[in-house]
Amino acid sequence: MTDAPHRFTVQSPLGPLTYQLDQDALVALNWGDGGARPAGGLARSVSDQLSGYFHGALTQFDLPLAGFATPFAKRFATEMCAIPFGQTRTYGEIAAATGISAQAAGQACGANRIPIIVPCHRVMGANGLTGYSGQGGVETKVWLLRHEGAGGFLL
């Protein structure tokens, strides 16, 4: 792959998702159209894994990730990725594991550039459901949690 970022769009139950690759890693995922159809290589792997996730066949992504510029950001992304499919953690639990405040954990979730794959939707407030920075906000978060079978507390 060249040094230039490449954008690819795939369809999902939440609408089109466009992801960005730079070098040999995934650096961003956004809602909306704006990229080419993935043809092969890492672009095809990202598309296939997203499809597997949305079809219930994949519970853990295995993709090279980049775009986490600081050691804290890398540690935080790793901690979110460690939350198992269908489970949630609180901002306080993530904060304790990474040595920051719960408020800073919430801010880091909101700054996540690779939602769904780095599953910030699995992070909740101490008293339950909180916001979501992806398109559709909390409704999208609820959809993702229900998709994973973690939405029982929402009834």
C-alpha positions as CSV (number, residue, x, y, z in Angstrom):
1,M,0.0,0.0,0.0
2,T,1.2,3.5,-0.6
3,D,1.8,6.2,2.0
4,A,-1.5,7.9,1.1
5,P,-4.6,7.1,3.1
6,H,-7.3,5.1,1.3
7,R,-11.0,5.2,2.1
8,F,-13.4,2.4,1.5
9,T,-17.1,2.1,2.0
10,V,-19.2,-0.9,3.1
11,Q,-22.9,-1.2,3.7
12,S,-24.1,-2.1,7.2
13,P,-27.5,-2.3,9.0
14,L,-26.6,1.1,10.4
15,G,-26.0,2.5,6.9
16,P,-22.8,3.0,4.9
17,L,-19.6,2.9,6.9
18,T,-16.4,4.4,5.5
19,Y,-13.1,3.3,6.9
20,Q,-9.6,4.7,6.3
21,L,-6.4,2.7,5.8
22,D,-3.0,4.3,6.1
23,Q,0.1,2.1,5.4
24,D,-1.0,-1.3,6.6
25,A,-3.4,-0.4,9.4
26,L,-6.9,0.8,10.0
27,V,-7.0,4.4,11.3
28,A,-10.6,5.5,11.2
29,L,-14.2,4.4,10.7
30,N,-17.0,6.8,10.1
31,W,-20.7,6.7,9.2
32,G,-21.5,7.7,5.7
33,D,-20.4,7.1,2.1
34,G,-17.2,8.4,0.8
35,G,-14.9,5.7,-0.4
36,A,-14.2,3.0,-3.0
37,R,-15.4,-0.6,-2.9
38,P,-12.8,-2.7,-1.1
39,A,-11.2,-5.1,-3.6
40,G,-8.5,-7.0,-1.8
41,G,-5.8,-7.1,0.9
42,L,-6.5,-5.3,4.2
43,A,-9.4,-3.4,2.7
44,R,-11.2,-6.7,2.0
45,S,-10.3,-8.0,5.5
46,V,-11.9,-5.0,7.1
47,S,-15.0,-5.3,5.0
48,D,-15.2,-9.1,5.6
49,Q,-14.8,-8.7,9.4
50,L,-17.4,-5.9,9.6
51,S,-19.8,-8.1,7.6
52,G,-19.1,-11.0,9.9
53,Y,-19.8,-8.8,12.9
54,F,-23.1,-7.5,11.6
55,H,-24.2,-11.1,10.6
56,G,-23.4,-12.4,14.0
57,A,-20.5,-14.7,12.9
58,L,-17.7,-12.6,14.3
59,T,-17.3,-11.5,18.0
60,Q,-13.8,-10.2,18.0
61,F,-12.0,-8.2,15.3
62,D,-8.5,-9.1,14.3
63,L,-7.2,-6.1,12.4
64,P,-4.0,-4.0,12.6
65,L,-5.0,-0.6,14.1
66,A,-3.1,2.7,14.0
67,G,-3.9,6.3,14.8
68,F,-3.5,6.0,18.5
69,A,-0.6,8.6,18.8
70,T,0.2,8.4,22.5
71,P,1.0,5.4,24.8
72,F,-2.2,6.3,26.8
73,A,-4.3,6.2,23.7
74,K,-2.9,2.8,22.7
75,R,-3.5,1.4,26.2
76,F,-7.0,2.8,26.3
77,A,-7.8,1.3,22.9
78,T,-6.4,-2.1,24.1
79,E,-8.5,-1.9,27.2
80,M,-11.7,-1.3,25.2
81,C,-10.9,-4.1,22.8
82,A,-10.5,-6.4,25.7
83,I,-14.2,-6.0,26.7
84,P,-15.8,-9.2,25.4
85,F,-18.6,-9.2,22.9
86,G,-21.9,-8.9,24.6
87,Q,-20.5,-7.5,27.8
88,T,-20.0,-3.9,29.1
89,R,-17.7,-2.1,31.4
90,T,-18.2,1.3,33.1
91,Y,-16.1,4.4,32.6
92,G,-15.0,3.9,36.1
93,E,-13.7,0.4,35.5
94,I,-11.9,1.5,32.3
95,A,-10.5,4.4,34.2
96,A,-9.2,2.2,37.0
97,A,-7.6,-0.1,34.5
98,T,-5.8,2.7,32.7
99,G,-5.0,5.0,35.6
100,I,-7.2,8.0,34.6
101,S,-10.4,9.6,35.8
102,A,-13.8,8.3,34.7
103,Q,-14.4,11.7,33.1
104,A,-11.1,11.3,31.1
105,A,-12.3,7.8,30.1
106,G,-15.5,9.2,28.8
107,Q,-13.6,11.8,26.8
108,A,-11.3,9.2,25.4
109,C,-14.3,7.1,24.3
110,G,-15.8,10.1,22.6
111,A,-12.5,10.7,20.7
112,N,-12.3,7.1,19.5
113,R,-11.7,7.2,15.7
114,I,-12.4,3.5,15.1
115,P,-15.9,2.9,16.7
116,I,-17.4,-0.6,16.5
117,I,-14.0,-2.2,16.0
118,V,-12.6,-0.4,19.1
119,P,-15.9,-1.0,20.9
120,C,-16.5,2.2,22.9
121,H,-20.2,1.3,22.6
122,R,-19.5,-1.3,25.3
123,V,-18.6,1.4,27.9
124,M,-21.4,2.6,30.1
125,G,-21.8,5.2,32.8
126,A,-22.0,4.2,36.5
127,N,-25.8,4.4,36.3
128,G,-26.3,2.8,32.9
129,L,-26.6,4.0,29.4
130,T,-24.7,7.2,28.3
131,G,-24.2,9.0,25.0
132,Y,-22.4,7.7,21.9
133,S,-20.3,9.7,19.5
134,G,-21.3,7.7,16.4
135,Q,-24.0,8.8,14.0
136,G,-27.4,8.2,15.6
137,G,-26.0,8.8,19.1
138,V,-27.4,6.7,21.9
139,E,-29.8,4.9,19.5
140,T,-26.9,3.5,17.6
141,K,-25.2,2.5,20.9
142,V,-28.4,0.7,21.9
143,W,-28.6,-1.0,18.5
144,L,-25.0,-2.3,18.8
145,L,-25.5,-3.5,22.4
146,R,-28.7,-5.3,21.5
147,H,-27.0,-6.8,18.4
148,E,-24.4,-8.2,20.8
149,G,-26.9,-9.5,23.3
150,A,-25.8,-6.9,25.9
151,G,-29.0,-4.9,25.8
152,G,-31.1,-6.8,28.4
153,F,-30.6,-4.0,30.9
154,L,-32.4,-1.7,28.5
155,L,-35.8,-3.3,28.8
